[in-house]
Structure formats: structure tokens, C-alpha cells
């Protein structure tokens, strides 16, 4: 049990936020911390007329750039981890450039997955990747390059597959009859 320094109420350790980066447990319990944080945000909004999160971005573009750079770096690491686990290349054409690769739903239920995770059927991205990682990289996904992914949308065939079959047929037409 831990005693909160302000209200002197004893609560279990799980009732307090633990900050991993700083390696310490907050002295405010979760309920009080959330209440105080909300009051501070409301007070700031009353004083300035602007929500705090939008205000610092407007005032400090340098901080915004650092924050955006950190987000891009984190997102790239997450995507590289996902791509590596699922084979590191497009399962159709073999493309290996991570910038071109994306997650493919083998059951063709990507829209439902996006709605469940994002609340929006048109937005994919990091929330989808994080959900797949959280669920332990299930086998219902694979990696495709964007060309293959877009071409297989709506049950059309991938141009790589049709090109391979055309090349084989044209090769057969030039081969002399061996029988």
C-alpha cells in the first residue's frame, strides 16, 4: 500500500502511474492525477481560448519539428519491425524497399479492421501496425508492395502474376515443338 502525499489515503500501487522513462511512481493516484490534469487544461483554455496542445505547436515550430521527427522515427521503427517479422519482402513480386511495403489482410477484412481500430474505414497506418504487434503478429496478414496490394484490391489479379503468365506463354510460342 502507498499513501498519497496530499490526501493521505492509502491505495494499492496499481492505483498510481509508473513513469518508465524516469523510473518512478507518481505521488498522485491515477484518479487525482487525471482530475488535476483536466483542471489544468481547462484553466489554460479559459485563460487563452486555445487548447494547450494546439497552442504550443503554434508558438514553438522548433518543438513541433522535433516532435514530428521523433514520431517519424518511431513509426519507421515500428514498420520495419512488422516488415521483418512477415518476411521482409513482398510475397508476390519480392520487392524489399520498406517504403513500398504495406500490410495485407489475407482475409480481405482490412476495412473492418480499420473501423475497429481507428473508428474510420479509410485510415490505416500506425494504429493498425500497433494492433498487429500487440496481438502477436497473427498469420492472417502478409506483406505486399503497394502495387501488388492496390492491384489485388476488389479481387483483381496482380500485374506481376499476369505478366509472369504472359512471359511464359510468349516463351512457349517461340520454343520449337519437342515432341
N, C-alpha and C positions, 0 to 999 in steps of 0.2 A: 504494500500500500504506500501511496505517496500523498503527502499533504500539500495542497496548493497554497502558495505563499500569500495570496490575497484573501481568500475567503475561508481558509483554514479547514476545508472539507477534505476528508481522506477519500481517495479514489484509487482504483487499480491502475497499474502502469499503462494498460491498454487504453485508458481514457485520456492519455497525453500524447501529443505529436512528438515523434522522434525524428530529428533532422540528421539524416545520414551524412551529408556533406560536412556538417560541423560536429558531428558525433556527440550530440547532446539531446536530452529530453526537455521539451518546453516546460516552463514553470506554470503556464496556464493550461487548464484542462481543455479538451477539444471544444466543448460547448462554449465555454467562456472566451476562448481564443477566437472562435468563429463570430460570436456576438460582438466582441470588441473590434474585430477587423471590419465587420459590416458597418458598425457605428462610425469608424474612422473614414470608410469610403463614402458614406452618406454625408458626413460632415464636410469632407473635401468637396463633394459635388455641390452642396449647398453654398459653400464659400466661393467656388469658381464657376459653377454652372456647367462644368465639364466632368465626365467620368475620369478618374485618375489614370486608368490605363491608356486612354487616348491622349491625355494631357502631356505625359512625359514623352510620348512619341513625337508630338508636335513641337515641344520645346527643345528636345535634345536629339537631333537627327543622327549625331555620332553614336549615341547609345542605341538608337534604332538599328543602325547599320551593324553594330557589334551583335545585337540580339538576332538580327536576321542571318548574319554569318554563322552564329552558333547554331541556329535552327537548321540551316542548310547542311552544316557539317554533321549534325546529329541524324538528320534524315538520310543523308548519304550512307552513313554507317549502318543504319537500320536496313536500308535497301540492299546494301552489299551483303549483309548477314543473310537476308532472305534469299537472295540470288544464289549465294554459296551453298546453302542448305538444299535448295532444289536443283542442284546440278551445275550452276554457273553458266549455262548457255541455253539458248532457245531449243526446245525439244523438237522443233520442226526443221529449222534451217541451220542450227548450230551457231547462230550469232552470239558473240561473247561480250560485246561492249555493254557494260551495265546501264549506260544512259539509254539504250534502246530497249532494254528488257523490262518486262512487266509481269505481274501475277495473272495467271489464267485460272478461272474456276472450271474444273473439268465437268462438273455437273450443270454448267451453264446457268448457275444461280447467282451470278455476280450482282445483279440488280437488287435481289432480295438481301444479299449480304451487305451491300452499301446502305440500304434502307435501315437494316437492323443496327448497324454500327454508327452511321452518320445521321440517320433520320432523313437522308436525301438520297434518292436513287441515282443521281448524276455525279456525286462527289465520291471519289475513291481516295487514294493516297495513303498517307501515313497511318490514319486510324485503321484502315484495312490491314496494312502490314503489321501493325502492333497487335491487332486482334489475332492474326495468324500466328505470330510469335507466341503470344500469351496462351494460345490453345495447343502449342507444342508442334507446330508445323505439320498439320494433318495431310494425309495423302490425297485429299480431294483437290489439291492445287498443283500447278506446274508453272514453269517459266516459259514465256513466249516473247519474241521480239514484237514490237508494236505492229509491224507489217503483218506478221502472221496472225496476231491477235485480232486486228481490225478485219482482216480478210475472212477469218473464221466466224466473225460475228454474223448473226442471222443465218447460221448453218450453211454458209458458202464455203467452198474449198479454198485452201491456201494456195497462192500462186506458186510457191515452191513445189508443192506436191503436183500441181498440174504441169508445171514446167518440167519436172523430172519425167513425168509420163510422156510428154511431148518429145523430149530429147530421146527417150528410149524408143519411141515409135519411129522417129526420124532415123535413128541409128539402125533400127531393124530394116527400114526401107532401103538403105544403102548396102546392107550386108547381102552377099550372094547366097543363094539358096544352097544349104549344105546337105540337103537330103538327096 
